[in-house]
């Protein structure tokens, strides 16, 4: 009998401060066994100013991944955040690991096509590694700005994973899928596709160690808080069993050389200097409420909405706030979109979003300091929205983030446009002027309809 060990990460979002611990964990494994593969399931940047605001965004985390010795990765939706030209340049000039993705095709000169899969050999055992990325949130593309995907085509990732299994299964001893389409979509795939020995997932930020229809599945949550370990036991070249376990990354002592390198990335005086303060800790809802109020001011809007997925921190501690924290909160360079809407049009927008069959559906996704209640039926389908402070039939000046403005279905308005203001600039200005008092109240509620 012999073993293959796959060490995995997903949705690191630039959290390079945990790389010294990861380095120790990986080296400990490599020092113990021979057949080790290090992989990542996407979303390596967007979420840390020290990674996203350097001259070449993403460079710090790619350099650290090269140093740790990643073997194969797939693409996540956030790999496209800085545009396909940026991504193409990073893949071509920086990455010393293989990038695979079976459901993206390119006709552009700025983003060269990537291979759908690769075959890696460890101790005479052939391991096929396939990659796929979500296309569900962006109407045929990953979530993000539509301009990032011009000239690219994204096919159904589940069908792409099946096609890759058709091509590879008889050519390899072990078949692994790196999937950035979310655990819900992964489970749909595994209900009808059993030829993968293991699936390493991402995108939905779940902490998972499970078996789905006979296939081992793992996901490490997010932000490099955990590292996954898949153990594949073989007799000769036949797979006997597959096991997966998540380990707390900080359970390993930091590697001193890697820690010194990370410290150099973080020694950015401009990003570190406090520019203002919070009078108390802001929750994620409180941060969304702050965004809404900041967005309303330049447009003199009466109502504002902000997509909770755009608030990239669970909370922000009271006290001094530096520029880095602001960019960590909103790393997308989002702008303010303004328009005129009636309560009936706002209602349609909220109902459509709530009833989406995606992970962003069936929750309060649009936060607002204007109170509203979503009425749902026994099947958890939204049937109505009540606005206690708005007058039906009247037009209101409304602001939302430009991502929602560009991508949301069910959005009807008049005189819509995207303003010049960056939400990060609004935050920076507010912090410089006076201490910020967070409003952590949840102004939107869900209620069962009678």
N, C-alpha and C positions, 0 to 999 in steps of 0.2 A: 504494500500500500504506500501511497505518497499523497502529498497535499499541495494545493495551490492556494495562496493567500492574496486576497484582493483588499487593499486598503482604499477607502473611498471617502470623498467629501462632496457636498453639494451646497449651493446657495451661500457661498462664503461672503459675498457682498463686501469685499475689500477689508475684512477684519484681520489685517496682517498682524495685530498684536498677539494673536494666538499661534502664529507660525513657529515661534521657538518651541512651544510645546508639541506641535505637530512634528517638527523635525526630530525631536527625541523619540516620539512614538514610532515614527517610520524607521528610524535607524535601529531602534530596539528590535523591531520585527525583522529587519534585514540582517541583523547580526545573529539572529536565532535560526532563521530558515533561509533556504535558497530561492524558492519560487515565489516571488512577491511582485505584485502589480499594483501601481498607485494610480488611481483614476479620479475624475471629477465629473459631476453631472450638471454643471452649468451655473451661470450667474456668479462670476468671479469678481466683478466690480460693481459699482454704483451702491454707495452706502457708507463710504468713509472718505472724508475730504482729503486725507493724506494720500489716498490712492487716486481719487477722481479729479483733484485740482492741481496736479502736477503738470509740467509742460507736455508730457505725453500721458494722458489719462490711462490708468491701468498698469503702467510700467512697474511700479513697486511690487504688486502682487504677482505679476508674471515672472519677474526676476527671482522672487522668493520661491515660486513654484519650480522654476528651473533648478534652483539650488537644492530644494528638497528632492527633486528627481521624479516629477510626475511622468507617467508613461503615456496615458491616453485620456482625453477629455472630450466632452461634447459641448455644443453651444446652448446657452440659455438665452432668454429674451433680452436680458440686460447686457449681453455682449454687444448688442446693436445700438445701445443708448447714445454713443458718440458718433454714430453714423457708420455706414458700411466701409467707407474709405479708411476710417480710423481702424476698424476691426481688421480689414484686409492687411493694413500695414503692420499691425501688431502680430498677426498670424505669420506674416512673411518674414519679419525682421527680428522678432523677439522670442517667439515660442520655440523651445527645444523639445516639446512634446507633441505627439500626434493629436490632431483635432478631427473628429469624425462626426458627421451628421447626415443621415440618410434621406431627410425630407426637405432639403433646401437645394435649389438650383439657381445658378447665377448667369446672367447675360452681360454683366457689367465688367469693366476693366479694373474697377477699384476693389472688387472683392472676388478673388479667384475661387473657383469651386473647391469644396473640401470633399474628401473621400467619405462614402457612406459608412464604411467600416474598415477595420484593420485586423490583421492576424499577428498576434504576438506569440513567440515561442518561449517557454520556460521549461528547462530540463527535458526537452523532447516532446513536451505537451503543447499542442497548438490551441491557442485561446482566441476565439473570434470576439471582437468588441464592436458593437453597433451603437450608433448615437442617433437620437431623435430630439427635436425641440417642439414645443407647443405651437399650435397655430389657431387655437380656439378663441382666444380673447380678442384678437385683432381682425376678425372677419377674414380669415384666410392667411393671416400673418401672426407672428407673436405679438404680445402686447407691446406698445411703444408708439413713437411717432411714425406716421405713415411715410414720411420722407426718408426714413432709414431703410425702407424696404423696396424703394423704386428699383426695378430691374431684377428683383429676386422673386422666386416662386417657391411657395411652401406647400408641399403635398400633405395629405393626411398622415400624421406621424404613426398611427396604429397600422395603417396599410403599409407604410414604408418599413416598419419593423417586421411585418409578416414577409414582405418581399426579401428583406435581408436574410431572414431565417431560411427562406427557400434556397437562397444562393449559398449560404455558408454552412448550414448544419452538417452536410456530408463531408465538408472539407476540414472541419475542426473537431477537436476533442471536447472543448468546453465553449459554450456560447453565452455571452454576457451582453445585456442591454444597458446602456447609459441613457436614461430617459429624463428629459426636462419637460414633460407634459403634465405632471401632477399625478399624485397617487390615485385619484379617482379614475383618470383616463388609463393609467397603468393597469388598474384592476379590471377595467373593461377589456383591455387587450389580453390579459392573462386568462380571462374567462373563455377565450377561443384560441389562444396560442400557447402551446405547452412545450415548445422546443427550446426555449431559453432555460439555461441552468440557474441563472440568477439575474435579477433586475435591480440596478442601483438607481433610485429615483431622486427627483428634485422638484422644484418649482412651488410646491404647496407648503413648504416649511413645516413638515410633519416629523415627529420622532417615531419611527416605525421599524419594527422587526417582526415580520409575519410571513406566513406561507399563503399564497393565493393560488388556488386551483393546482396545488402541487409544486409551484415555483417559489423559491425563496426570494423575498422582497425586503429591501432595506432603504431607509432614508434617515439622514442624520440631523434633522431640524434645520438650522440655519446658523450663519455667523461663525462657523468653525467652532461651535461650542462642543461638538462631538466629532468623533472620527469613527467610520464604519469599518468593520472587519468581516469579510466573507471567507469562510474556510470551505474549500472544495476538496473532498476526500476521493481519491481515485484508486482503482486497482488496475495496474497497467495504465491504459488510457481511457478506461471506463469510469464514469462518474458514479460513485457509490452514495454520496450524500453531500448536501450543501447546508451550511449553517451561517447565520449572520448575527452580529452583536454590535451595539453601539457602545463606545467608550468615551467618557468625559475627557476632553482634550487637556484641560488643566490638571488632570490627574497625573500628568507626566511633567517632570521638572523641565524648565526651559533650557534649550541649548544656548550656551553663552554667546557663541559667535553669531548665531542667528538673532539673538536678542539685541546684540550690539548693532546689527544692521537695521533692525526694525526701529531702534531708538534713533538712528540717523534719519530715517524717514519721518519720524514724529517730531524731530527737532526743528520745526518750522515756526519761527517766531511770529510771523504774521498771522498764521492760523491759530496759534495758541493764545494770543493776547485777549483777555476778557474785554468785551466792548459794552457789556450791559449785564443786567441780572434779572433773575426771576425771584419774585417775593416768596414763592412756594413751589413745590414740585408740580410740574404739569404732567397729567396723564396723556395718553394718546388722544383721547377725546378732547381734552383741554387744548392740546396742540392744534387739532383740527379746528376747534372753535376760534383759536387765535388767528389761524390762517384766514378763516372766513371774514373776521372783523377787519384784518389788514387789507384784504382784497376789496372790501366794500368801499373803503375810504376814497381812493383815487377816482373811482367810477361814480361816487356818490350813490351807490346802490342801496336799495332797501332790503334786499334778500341776497344771501350768499349760500353756496353749497361747496363742499370740498370732499373729494373722494378719499376715504380713509386709507386706501392702499398707497396714496401719495405721501402719507406721513410715515417716514421710515424709521422712527424710533418709538419704542413702547412708552417711554416717558423721558422727561428732561428734569434733572435735579435742580432744586432751588440753589440760588447763588449765582456766581459769575458765569457768563456764557460767552464763549469765544466764537470766532468766525467758523472754525472747524465744525462746531456743534450745529451751526445754522445749515451748513452744506450737508451734514449728515442727515439732518431733518428732512431736507428737500433737495436731493441730489440731481434732479432732472432738468434744472433750468426752466421750470414751469413759469408760464405767464398768466396774466389775468384775462379771462374772456368775459365780455359784457354783452347783454342783450335785454330785450323786453319780453316778458312772459306773463301770462295770466295764471292764477292758481290751477286752472284746469290743465294747462300745459306743464306746469311743475308736477302736477299729480301724475300725468302720463309718464313723465321722465322717471319718477320714483317707482311707479308700478312696474314699468318695463325693466328697470334695473333689478328690482327685488325678485322678479319672476324669471330672471335669466337662469338657464340650467348650467351655470358655471359656479366655481367656488366663490365668486363675488356676489352670487345671488342669495336670496333668503337670509339676508342680514341687513342691518342699517349700514349702507355703504356710503350714502351722501349725508354728511354731517352739516348741520346748519344751526345758527343761533336763533333762527326763526322757528318756533316750535311746530312740530307736526306729528301726527300719529298714523301709522300704517295699520290698516285693518286687514287681517288675514283670515282665511277660512280654515276648516278642519284639515285640509290638505296642505296647509302652509303656503297657499297662493294668495298674494296680495290682491284685494278686491277694491280697496278705496284708500284715499289719504285725506285726512282732516287737517285743515290749517286754522286753528282757533283765532289767530290774530290777523288773517288776511281776508279781504273782501272778494267774493267770487265775481268774476267778470271784469275786474279792474286789472290794468296792466301795471306791472312792477318792474323797476330796474333791478336786474339780477346779474350776479357774477358767479362764475365757476372757474375751475382750473382749465387751462387750454387742452389738457389731455382729455378730460371729459367732453369738452366742446367739440373736439375733433373725432372722438371715437364712440360716444354713447349713442345707442339706438333710442328711439322714442323721444328725440329732442326736437321740439318745435319752438320757434322764437321769431322775433322781428328785430331788425337793426343789430344783428350780431356781428361782433368783431373781436379780434385778439388785440389787447392793448400792449404797450411797450414794457410795462412794469414787470420785472422779475419778482416772484414771490420771495426769493432769498433777499433781494434788495429791500423789500418792504420790511422783512424781519430785522435786517441789520439796522435800518433807519429807526425802527421802533425801539430797539434795544439801546441805541445811542441816546435817544431823547429822554427816556425815563424808565424806571424799573417796571417790568411787565408783571401784571397780576393775572395769573391764569384763571380761566373759567372752566372748571372741570365737570360742569353739569352736562348730563346727556339731555339735549333738547328734543331729540327724536325718540319715539317709542313705538313698540309693536303691540297690538291688541287684537285678541280673537274677536272676530265679528259675531254678533248675536244672530 
